Amino acid sequence: MSTNELTLTLVGWLGAEPKHYPGLGGATPFTSFRMASTRRVFDRDRGAWTDGRTEWFTVKCWRGAARNVAESLRKGDPVVVHGRLSTDEWAAPEGTRTTLVLDAIAIGPDLSYGTARFARTVHPDGAGEGSADGAGVDADLVGLPDEPGRLAALAVLAEPDPDEATSEALASVG
């Protein structure tokens, strides 16, 4: 970890559908999308809130978060993203271009505008979240439709009920 990194939290809206790159050939899987953040300012002369300048960012999520974001978020969704800010430069016909890139550390829906239901993704074999190729992600997730066109990751944990385990232990002693 760098001592001089710039971390920031953005609140805004997805300006495009997330694009998922599964990381074929040993590459690290990632998802990227464009995000707009518009500052609201109070105009004292008019006595009303107005929109300020809209700033655009490219957000990138890696590994297990990449798959979760691709399955959870859609264009127009309000989001909160926390991550490391950098710039990306490339050559275009009209000259050198730059964009602001936020490498997401944490990301989620902005619950100021709606509700969400969290479903933990579980990888019993340890694959997915920490693996470079994301192997085992599809096999370990069961997709259930919770809205048209969306999937919720659902995993069932086979853990005993603590009260039941205690009762069984006491019964074997007595």
Disulfide bonds with the S-S distance in Angstrom:
none
